[in-house]
């Protein structure tokens, strides 16, 4: 029993050490493309209201870390939207060497349906497309773009298309993330 417990704890500590160390040495080098998310981020969020204008800012926390022993990146989201309550969700992201793009899965509180996004590095940005759904305007697909990426912060913008990506309603939501003080 004690040997089993020691073996389990040893494996657990090894896994934690690998997660904290960064990308697994055998993972594709592109796995570093989303590494800018690693850390704790204080976020200011604004979303478009029914009037087509960005609403008041809300605060959120975004926490990114290596997962699966450095083969993937997981990031957790917690916000307190205007009107009260707490909104939570998380992403798991991994680079797919076959497609040369990122596979992203998003799961949020209140709607336990996984959303799929495919992402790729485009110049100095990371662009995610997917997350199909519907709202009062109809069926949509989202485009989430990370930009102004640096060690101290980054920005994110959600655009939405109601015609399968032919045209985009830009700036449906935006985030400005600043590295949290330790």
SULFENPE-V456507 format. One record per pair of residues at least 6 apart in sequence whose C-alpha atoms are under 6 Angstrom apart, sorted by sequence separation. I is the first residue (numbers start at 1). GAP is how many residues later the second one is. If there is no record, write none. Layout:
BEGIN
I_GAP / I_GAP
END
This chain:
BEGIN
48_6 / 49_6 / 67_6 / 80_6 / 95_6 / 96_6 / 120_6 / 133_6 / 134_6 / 148_6 / 161_6 / 47_7 / 48_7 / 66_7 / 67_7 / 79_7 / 95_7 / 107_7 / 120_7 / 133_7 / 148_7 / 161_7 / 46_8 / 47_8 / 65_8 / 79_8 / 94_8 / 106_8 / 119_8 / 132_8 / 147_8 / 160_8 / 46_9 / 65_9 / 78_9 / 94_9 / 106_9 / 119_9 / 132_9 / 146_9 / 160_9 / 64_10 / 78_10 / 93_10 / 105_10 / 118_10 / 131_10 / 146_10 / 159_10 / 46_11 / 64_11 / 77_11 / 93_11 / 105_11 / 117_11 / 118_11 / 130_11 / 131_11 / 145_11 / 159_11 / 45_12 / 63_12 / 77_12 / 92_12 / 104_12 / 117_12 / 130_12 / 145_12 / 159_12 / 45_13 / 63_13 / 76_13 / 77_13 / 92_13 / 104_13 / 117_13 / 129_13 / 144_13 / 158_13 / 159_13 / 44_14 / 62_14 / 76_14 / 91_14 / 116_14 / 117_14 / 129_14 / 144_14 / 157_14 / 158_14 / 44_15 / 62_15 / 75_15 / 91_15 / 103_15 / 116_15 / 128_15 / 143_15 / 158_15 / 43_16 / 61_16 / 75_16 / 90_16 / 102_16 / 115_16 / 128_16 / 143_16 / 157_16 / 43_17 / 61_17 / 74_17 / 90_17 / 102_17 / 127_17 / 142_17 / 157_17 / 43_18 / 60_18 / 74_18 / 89_18 / 101_18 / 127_18 / 142_18 / 156_18 / 42_19 / 60_19 / 73_19 / 89_19 / 101_19 / 126_19 / 141_19 / 156_19 / 41_20 / 73_20 / 88_20 / 89_20 / 126_20 / 141_20 / 155_20 / 41_21 / 72_21 / 88_21 / 125_21 / 140_21 / 155_21 / 40_22 / 72_22 / 125_22 / 140_22 / 40_23 / 58_23 / 139_23 / 154_23 / 39_24 / 153_24 / 39_25 / 153_25 / 38_26 / 152_26 / 153_26 / 37_27 / 38_27 / 152_27 / 27_44 / 24_46 / 19_47 / 23_47 / 24_47 / 19_48 / 22_48 / 19_50 / 18_51 / 19_51 / 15_54 / 31_64 / 48_124 / 47_125 / 48_125 / 47_126 / 46_127 / 46_128 / 45_129 / 45_130 / 44_131 / 44_132 / 43_133 / 43_134 / 42_135 / 41_136 / 42_136 / 41_137 / 41_138 / 42_138 / 41_139 / 40_140
END
